[in-house]
Amino acid sequence: MQTRREIALKLAALAAGIPVFGTRVVLADPGPPNGRPSEYSSDDIVANGHRFFGSLSRGLAEVVEAAAKRWGKPNGYVLGQEAGGAFIGGLRYGEGVMYTRNAGDLKVFWEGPSLGFDAGADGDRTMMLVYNLPATNAIFRRYGGVDGSAYLIGGFGMTALVNDDVYVVPIRTGLGARLGFNVSYLKFTESSTWNPF
């Protein structure tokens, strides 16, 4: 019997166009490695988050600690901005910089569709914690998830997206209102594009 989490991950993988065979999700090779980034401590992430979010950062430490308990120490993080909207189907676009301790920084763009019971619009400052990243260029793939799994702590929303064993955990705070449950994915790219697929 499959758990709800396994079913949700399969739905997210199918929405991202990733083939699913039996109980395994088959993923594309991220390409040749260019150096595994070192991990960040929770204190490093919180300090950088406070600088990035400014006066909105109250409650950030609680969210980072909750993520650390679940996924451990991230070996990269993205700081950026995004905007999205939905009415049943939705779109999200963003851009930022992925920071690593020893493998360099990288400009990234992301976009993605969503489908579900979802309505509203939002604009967010976003910090994405990246776990188990084997190389900086491995960020450039699709990460599927279920946005209904988001929860709020101190005004921050947190979700988890996954591709193979690499987790991307967006932490968002911003303006707007969006309510619902959806299956979605984010596609990270090297340049800006309007195509979310």
C-alpha positions in Angstrom: 0.0 0.0 0.0 1.4 3.4 -0.9 1.4 6.3 1.4 -0.2 9.7 0.6 3.3 11.2 0.3 4.3 8.6 -2.3 1.1 9.2 -4.3 1.6 12.9 -4.1 5.2 12.6 -5.3 4.1 10.4 -8.2 1.4 13.0 -9.2 4.0 15.8 -9.0 6.4 13.7 -11.1 3.7 13.1 -13.7 2.8 16.8 -13.8 6.5 17.6 -14.3 6.6 15.1 -17.2 8.9 12.8 -15.3 8.2 9.1 -16.1 7.0 6.9 -13.3 7.5 3.2 -13.4 6.1 1.0 -10.5 7.2 2.7 -7.3 10.2 4.5 -8.8 10.4 7.9 -10.4 12.9 7.9 -13.3 14.9 11.1 -13.6 17.2 12.6 -16.1 21.0 12.7 -15.5 21.9 16.2 -14.3 25.1 16.1 -16.4 28.7 16.0 -15.3 29.4 17.2 -11.8 31.3 20.4 -11.2 32.0 20.1 -7.5 29.7 19.2 -4.6 28.9 22.3 -2.5 29.6 22.3 1.2 26.8 22.5 3.7 25.6 25.6 5.5 24.7 25.7 9.2 21.2 26.9 10.3 22.9 30.0 11.8 24.4 30.9 8.4 21.0 30.5 6.7 19.2 32.5 9.3 21.8 35.4 9.2 21.6 35.6 5.4 17.8 35.3 5.5 17.5 38.2 8.0 19.6 40.4 5.7 17.5 39.4 2.7 14.0 39.6 4.3 14.8 42.6 6.5 12.0 43.7 8.8 9.8 40.8 7.5 12.3 38.2 8.9 10.6 37.5 12.3 9.8 33.8 12.4 12.5 32.9 9.9 14.6 31.0 12.4 11.6 28.8 13.3 11.1 27.9 9.7 14.8 27.2 9.1 14.9 25.0 12.2 11.8 23.0 11.1 13.5 22.4 7.7 16.8 21.4 9.4 15.0 18.8 11.5 13.4 17.3 8.4 16.1 17.5 5.8 19.4 18.3 7.6 21.9 21.0 6.5 21.4 22.6 3.0 24.4 22.8 0.7 23.0 25.7 -1.2 20.3 28.4 -1.1 18.6 30.7 -3.5 17.6 34.3 -2.8 15.2 35.9 -5.2 11.8 37.2 -6.1 8.8 35.6 -7.8 5.3 36.3 -8.8 2.4 33.9 -9.5 -1.3 33.6 -9.9 -3.9 30.9 -10.3 -7.5 30.2 -11.0 -7.6 26.3 -11.1 -4.5 26.3 -13.3 -1.7 28.7 -12.4 1.8 29.9 -13.2 4.8 31.0 -11.2 7.9 32.9 -12.4 11.0 34.0 -10.5 14.6 34.8 -10.6 17.5 35.0 -8.1 21.0 33.8 -7.3 21.9 30.4 -5.9 24.7 30.7 -3.3 27.1 27.9 -2.4 29.9 27.9 0.1 32.7 26.5 -2.1 31.3 25.9 -5.6 30.5 29.5 -6.7 27.3 31.5 -7.1 24.9 31.0 -10.0 22.1 33.2 -11.5 19.0 31.1 -11.8 15.5 31.5 -13.2 12.5 29.4 -12.4 9.0 28.9 -13.7 6.3 26.4 -13.4 2.6 25.5 -13.8 0.2 24.3 -11.1 -3.1 22.5 -11.3 -5.7 22.0 -8.6 -8.1 23.8 -6.3 -6.2 27.1 -6.2 -7.0 30.8 -6.7 -5.3 34.1 -6.1 -2.1 36.0 -6.9 1.0 36.7 -4.9 4.4 38.4 -5.2 7.1 37.1 -2.9 10.6 37.5 -1.7 11.8 33.9 -1.7 14.6 32.0 -0.1 15.0 28.4 -1.3 17.0 26.0 0.7 18.7 23.3 -1.5 19.6 19.9 0.0 21.8 17.1 -1.4 22.8 19.1 -4.5 25.6 17.0 -6.1 26.9 20.0 -8.3 25.8 23.5 -9.0 24.6 22.7 -12.5 22.3 20.0 -11.0 19.9 22.7 -10.0 18.8 23.0 -13.7 15.9 20.4 -13.7 12.3 20.1 -12.7 11.3 19.7 -9.0 7.7 18.5 -8.3 5.7 18.9 -5.2 2.3 19.5 -3.6 1.7 23.1 -2.6 -1.1 22.1 -0.2 1.6 20.7 2.0 2.7 24.3 2.8 2.4 25.6 6.3 2.9 29.0 7.9 5.2 30.0 10.8 5.5 33.7 11.6 4.2 34.8 8.2 6.5 32.5 6.2 5.2 29.7 4.0 7.3 26.6 3.3 6.8 23.8 0.8 9.1 21.0 -0.4 9.9 20.1 -4.0 11.9 17.0 -4.9 13.7 15.5 -7.9 15.5 12.2 -7.1 17.3 12.9 -3.8 17.6 16.7 -4.2 15.2 18.8 -2.3 14.4 22.4 -2.9 12.4 24.0 0.0 11.0 27.5 -1.0 10.4 29.8 2.0 8.2 32.7 1.0 6.8 35.9 2.4 5.2 38.6 0.4 2.1 40.4 -0.7 -1.1 38.9 -2.1 -3.5 36.1 -1.2 -3.6 32.6 -2.5 -5.6 29.8 -1.2 -5.9 26.2 -2.2 -4.3 22.9 -2.9 -2.4 22.1 -6.1 0.1 19.8 -7.7 2.9 21.8 -9.2 6.6 21.8 -10.2 9.3 24.4 -10.7 11.7 24.2 -13.6 15.1 25.9 -13.0 16.7 27.4 -16.1 19.9 29.3 -17.0 18.0 32.1 -18.8 14.5 33.7 -18.5 11.7 32.1 -20.4 7.9 32.5 -20.6 7.5 28.8 -21.2 6.7 27.1 -17.9 6.8 23.6 -19.4 
